[in-house]
Amino acid sequence: MEGQINWTALWVFVFFFLLVTVMGFAASRWQAPDKKKGAHLDEWGLGGRNFGTWITWFLVGGDFYTAYTVIAVPALVYAVGAYGFFALPYTILVYPIVFVVMPKLWHAAHRAGHVTAADVVYGRYGSRSLELAVAITGVVATMPYIALQLVGMEVVIKALGLTGELPLAAAFVILALYTYSAGLRAPALIAFVKDLMIYIVVLVAVVLVPMKLGGYASVFHEAGAAFAAKGGAAGLILKPAQMLPYASLALGSALAAFMYPHTLTGIFAAKSADTIRKNAVFLPAYTVLLGLIALLGYMAYAAKLTVKSNNDVVPALFNALFPSWFAGFAFAAIAIGALVPAAVMSIGAANLFTRNFWKPYVNPSVSPAGEAKVAKIVSLVVKLGALVFILFLPTQFALDLQLLGGLWILQTFPAVVFGLFFNWFRAPALLAGWLVGLVGGSWLAFSDGIKPVHAFHFGDTSFTLYTGLTALVINIIVAAIVQVVIPGRALREARV
């Protein structure tokens, strides 16, 4: 019952949480560099750029498929049915993009010693303004993403029967301390345990839960009947009007996914471009897992669950259908699944602040050891900010900002990616496109009440698209117009 502590589940949860805490602090000695290199931002913020195929696979998978994904995807499927499965084609489309684009980005970063995407942009275009635009967008888009990891952890802590803010605060203080100590090596090592636990939980659930509920036929029947009773657009299959927004959400999300600082941190930490290509081939295994996780949303209807919030669906399902010890194991897997991405996100944001704000504007002569020190402190501030955010502001605010964050980070795609393939665009054109895409996309989103899609009406015809993708098209058109209208020589000479 809610508010009543499930002691068996709690002790299992605490055991695994302590296990990863020990691993987090031990990570400072794992693949440790010599003392001289240990002071560099490359070592703390990118793990020495020496992660091979398996480590990169777990790290990138760990920070891409987050705790909030495990909570939110089934919650969305529970709420809207088939429309919630857009995450599957999105995580299929993303890997060809990674295969083609990310090795080139890695080469550009590795060759010049860049740590962030904004570093690469400055190295390519020589524009401090464009660099700062990319850096600010990355940090702002990342903050609500970290807060949503806290939402995922908060949901499972509540499911254990714990109340109050102290358990959540204690968990993230521990996270902050071992991230400060070990840098990117901590989440890389913990990701092994997190992914193994998540795989066990999901595979057990998708086999045993339907067996307890009369099989998959019964699961789909009950879910279909529930959606029919609700009415509206929800259902087991997409309505014709949903197909275009569904496809645009998948494409736009795929283009945005590896523009985030945390996913790019995993890319820059790889030891070779070939490592990235191999991961683009193997990472779709996580998409299979995600599809299985999404089915939990349908299973909740067959289990006749009643929840106060859609986010409570997964914990309620495990509490209802499994023994306490396995529920504790599942909740620990989800909570640990929050630690890995939250750590990488805070490191990515700290790298951006240090390299693209502190160094150029505050202390241009900062030493590599000084950079590492600043980044460590900023990573603590970022995590504290996310904790304050989630404790004192409504969760809906974090959800709204994360939706806007996806729109915003997508507007950095031309600046980060286009220069890897052709040299036509110049910094002022890309900056103009970024600004118009950001402002225009935000205006559309706010006019729709912070919804991810916007309906366009032309006479009797209307169609709906992902707002972020619409803003990206506007971004590129504006950049192209500025590039054509302003003479190329003037653009080359401009240093904005």
LINVEN-V126616 format. One record per pair of residues at least 6 apart in sequence whose C-alpha atoms are under 7 Angstrom apart, sorted by the first residue. I is the first residue (numbers start at 1). GAP is how many residues later the second one is. Records with the same first field share a line. If there is no record, write none. Layout:
BEGIN
I: GAP ; GAP
END
This chain:
BEGIN
2: 157 ; 159
3: 158 ; 159 ; 160
4: 157
5: 155 ; 156 ; 157
6: 154 ; 155
8: 316 ; 317
9: 151 ; 315 ; 316 ; 318 ; 319
10: 150 ; 318
12: 313 ; 316 ; 317
13: 315 ; 316 ; 318 ; 319
16: 316
17: 315 ; 319
20: 170
23: 167
24: 154 ; 162 ; 166
25: 153 ; 156 ; 157
27: 155 ; 158 ; 159 ; 162
28: 153 ; 154 ; 157
37: 6
39: 329 ; 330 ; 333
40: 328 ; 329 ; 332
41: 327 ; 330 ; 331
42: 6 ; 7
44: 138 ; 139 ; 140 ; 328
45: 138 ; 139 ; 302 ; 306
46: 138 ; 219 ; 222 ; 223
47: 137 ; 138 ; 222
48: 221
49: 219 ; 220 ; 221 ; 222
50: 219 ; 220 ; 221
51: 218 ; 219 ; 220
52: 218 ; 219 ; 223
53: 222 ; 225 ; 226
55: 133
56: 210 ; 214
57: 222 ; 226
58: 133 ; 134
59: 129 ; 132 ; 207
60: 203 ; 206
61: 222
62: 129 ; 133 ; 278 ; 279
63: 199 ; 200 ; 277 ; 278 ; 281
64: 199
66: 271 ; 272 ; 275
67: 82 ; 85 ; 267 ; 268 ; 270 ; 271
68: 80 ; 81 ; 84
70: 223
71: 81 ; 240 ; 243
72: 239
73: 11 ; 221
74: 219 ; 220 ; 221 ; 222 ; 223
75: 222 ; 235 ; 236 ; 238
76: 8
77: 7 ; 8 ; 217 ; 220 ; 221
78: 219 ; 220
79: 231
80: 154 ; 155
81: 153 ; 154 ; 155
82: 153 ; 154 ; 155 ; 156
83: 155 ; 163
86: 160 ; 163 ; 164
87: 163
88: 199 ; 203
89: 161
90: 160 ; 161 ; 163 ; 164
91: 163 ; 196
92: 192 ; 195
93: 158 ; 161
94: 160 ; 161
95: 185
96: 184
98: 182
99: 178 ; 181
103: 170 ; 173 ; 174
104: 316
105: 315
106: 161 ; 162 ; 167
107: 166
108: 12
109: 6 ; 11
114: 6
116: 235 ; 236
117: 299
118: 13 ; 16 ; 17 ; 238
119: 12 ; 237
121: 10 ; 294 ; 295
122: 6 ; 9
125: 301 ; 302
127: 300 ; 368 ; 369
128: 368
129: 367
130: 297 ; 301
131: 225
132: 224
134: 278
135: 217 ; 221
137: 271 ; 272
138: 122 ; 123 ; 271
139: 210
141: 261 ; 264 ; 265 ; 267 ; 268
142: 203 ; 207
143: 243
144: 254 ; 257 ; 258
145: 257
146: 196 ; 199 ; 240
147: 239 ; 240 ; 242 ; 243 ; 251
148: 250
149: 189 ; 193
150: 188
152: 186
153: 182 ; 185
154: 14
155: 157
156: 159 ; 175
159: 156
175: 164
176: 204 ; 207
178: 8
179: 7 ; 164
180: 196
184: 160
187: 153 ; 156 ; 157
190: 150
191: 149
194: 139 ; 142 ; 143
197: 136
198: 135
201: 129
202: 90 ; 91
206: 86
210: 6 ; 9
213: 6 ; 89 ; 90
218: 84
219: 79 ; 80 ; 83
220: 78
222: 79 ; 80
223: 75 ; 78 ; 79
224: 11 ; 12
227: 7 ; 8
244: 220 ; 221
245: 208 ; 219 ; 220 ; 221
248: 217 ; 218 ; 221
249: 217
252: 214 ; 216 ; 217
255: 155
256: 150 ; 153 ; 154
258: 6
259: 150 ; 151 ; 154
260: 149
261: 84 ; 87 ; 88
262: 82 ; 83 ; 86
265: 83
267: 9
270: 6
296: 18
300: 13 ; 17
307: 6
318: 9
319: 8
346: 33 ; 36 ; 37
347: 32
350: 25 ; 28 ; 29
351: 24
354: 17 ; 20 ; 21
359: 7
400: 50
403: 49
407: 34 ; 61
408: 30
410: 58 ; 62
411: 23 ; 26 ; 27 ; 61 ; 64
412: 22
414: 16
415: 15
425: 58
426: 65 ; 66
428: 63 ; 68
429: 50 ; 51 ; 53 ; 54
430: 49
432: 46 ; 47
433: 42 ; 43 ; 45 ; 46
434: 41
436: 39
437: 34 ; 35 ; 37 ; 38
438: 33
440: 31
441: 26 ; 27 ; 30
445: 6 ; 7 ; 22
448: 6
452: 14 ; 15
453: 11 ; 12 ; 13 ; 14
454: 10 ; 11 ; 12 ; 13
455: 7 ; 8 ; 9 ; 10
456: 6 ; 7 ; 8
457: 6
END
